[in-house]
Amino acid sequence: MNSRSTAALLLQVVSWALPWGLRRHVLVRVLGFDIAHGASIGFSLVSARSVRLGPFSRIGHLTLVRNLDTLELGEHAIIGNLNKIAGVLPASSGPFADQPDRVAALVVDDHAAITNSHLIDCTDRVEIGSFATLAGWGTQILTHSIDFKTNRQRSGPVRIGRYSFVGTRCVVLKGAVLPERSVLAAGSVLASHEAESFTLYSGVPAISAKRLDPESLYFSRTVGPVA
């Protein structure tokens, strides 16, 4: 972490003593955050080149976000408490120098939710689709790993589809896609690009376990997250 990032984090800690209206002013005017009406950040630390919070979105307490190109929350999107979200910024040298198009980003679309105590590696782009839920505790999303053939680190984006649900203590590996309107069962490991909606994926590695009822109300909400 460079000195500028460190200074930004220290400023955020100092600003915790201020009421939210004044603290928002500091984040917008001094650090360049784009914070829409009704959005808020709790006692958390955010270090990203671009921070955009949509209307009525929220980041809870004691969440750490660092080394991102982009952090973006859509309307009414939520990142809860005690999450650790970290990336590796693009550089001309280092393990990912041969992936010039890589973007270290977390995008949480409208009405989507990341609950509490998750670990999200944003070496590459992670997108949580609208109305999706990263539920429970202790899920890991990992966008990089060692390629044994080339003996190099490689990254790949992860996508959690619209209206999908990730149960507690799952692992989602680089390049994985959970289709829209589907469920990843608690404790599962998703390592592939799946395509079938209205499906429960379960196991290590996760595979299609059963079809889900398309009429389930979770899959057709117009507001979120789930109460």
N, C-alpha and C positions, 0 to 999 in steps of 0.2 A: 504494500500500500504506500503510495507516494505521499509527500508532505502536504499537498493540496487536499487529498482525500482525508488525511488525518485531521487537518484543520477544520474541514467541513463536519466531521464527526464530533470533534470537540465543541464546535459551535452549537451543534444540535443538543448535546448534553447540557450545555449552559442554558440553552433556551427552554429546557424542560421546566424551569422555574416560572416561565411566563404563562399567562392564560393563552388558550388556543388561538384566539384572534391575533394576538401579537406574535405568537410563535409562527403562525402561518405567514404573517407578513415577513418575518425573517427568512423563512424557507423560500418564499417566492422572490423577494427582492435581493437577497444576498446570495442564495444558493441556486436560484434559477428554476426552482420547482414550478411545475404547472399544476395548481391545485384548484379544482373546480368548486363551485358553490356546494356546500354541504359535506364536502369530503374532509377527512381528518386523519391524522397520524398520532398514535399514542406515544408512549415513552419508548420509542424504537429508534434505531440508527439506520439511515439509508444513504448509501454511497453509489451513485450511478450517474453516467454522463447526461442522461435524460430521464426525468421523473415526471410522469403525467398521471394524475389521479382524476378520474371522471366524477361527475356529480354524485354525491352521497356515497362514494366509495370510502373504504376505511382500512387502515393498517393498525393492528392492536398494539399491545405492549410487549417490550423485550424481544422484538423481532430484529434480526440483524440482516441487512441487505448490503452486499459489498461487491465491488469490481464488476459492475454491470454496464453494458452500453445503454440498455433501456429497461426501465421498470414502468409498466403501463397497467393501470387498473381502469376497467370500464365502469359504466354507471352502476352503482349499488354493488360493485365487486368488493370482496372482503379478503384480506390476509389477516389471520388471527394472531394469537400470542405465541411467543417463544419459538418462532420459526427461524431457521438459519438458511439464508439464500445467498449463494456465492457463485461468482463467475471467474473467468480468466479473460481479461481484456485482450483484444487483438494486438499483436506485436510483430515486428519484423524478424524477431528471433524467438527461440524457445520451441516447445514441443508442438505447437499448433501453427507455426509460421507457414507451413505449406497448405493451410486452409484459409486463404485470404478472404473468403466470403463468409466466414463464420461470424455470427453475431451473438454476443453474450446478453441474452434478453429474457425477461419474464413478462409475459402478457397474460393478464387475467381478464377475460372478457366480461361483458355485462352480466350482472347477477350471479357470477360464479364465486365460489368460496374455497379458500385454503384455510382449514381450521387451525389447530394448534400443534406445536411441537413436531413439525416436519422438517426434513432436510432436502433442499432442492439445489442441485448442482446445475448452474446455468452457464457452464462452459460453452454450450450451444443453446439455441433458442428453446425455451419451454413455453408452451401455450396451453392455457386452461380455457376451454371453450365456454361460451355463454351458458349459464345455468348449470354448469358442471360443479361437482363437489369433490374436493380432496378431503376425505372425512377422517374421523378418529384421530389417532396419534401415530407418530413414528414411521410414516411412509418416507421412502427415499426415492427421489428422481435423480438419475445419474446420466448425464449427457456425454461422458467421456470414459474411455477405458483403453487398455493396451491392445493393440493389434499384434498378435504374436507372430504373424507371418512377416511383417515388416519391422517388428520390434520398435514401434513408435506409438505414441499416444494418438488416438483418433477421437473425434467428437461427432455427434449427430443429434439433430433436434428431437424433441419429444412433443407429442400432441395428445392432449386429453380432449376428446370430442364433446360437442354440445350435449347438454343434458346427461352426461355420463356421471358415474359414481365410482370413486376409488375407495375401497374399504381400508380399515386400519392396518398398519404395519405391512404395507405392500412395498415392492421394489419395482421400479419402472426403469428399464435400461435404455441406453442411447439408441435412437432410431425407432423406438417403439411408438405405436399409435393405438390408442383405445378409441374405437369408433363412437360416433355420436349415439346417444340413447342406449348405452350399454353399461355393464357393471363389472368391475374387477373385484373379485371376492377377497376378503380379508386374508392377509398372509401370502398372497400370490406374487409371482414374479412375472412381469410382462416384458418379454424380450423381442417381440415381433410386431410387424405392421399388420394389425387385424383390420377386417373390413365389414363384418356383419354386425349391423345394429340390432337392438332388442335381443342381446345375447349376454348371458353370464359367462365370463371368462374366469377360470379358477385353476389353481395348481402351480407347480414349479417344474417346468415353465407353464405359464397359464395357457390353457386351451379352451375351446368352446365347450361349455358344460351343459347348458340348456338354453332354450328359447325363453324370452321374457314376454310378458303380456304388453302389447303395444298400447293398450288402454290404461295402463298404470298412470296415475295422476302425476307422478314425478316427472314423466317424460313430456308433459304438456303444460307445465307451469308458465304463468306470465309474470310472476314476481318470484324473487328468490333473494338469498338462499332459503333453504327450508327452515321453518320456524322451529 
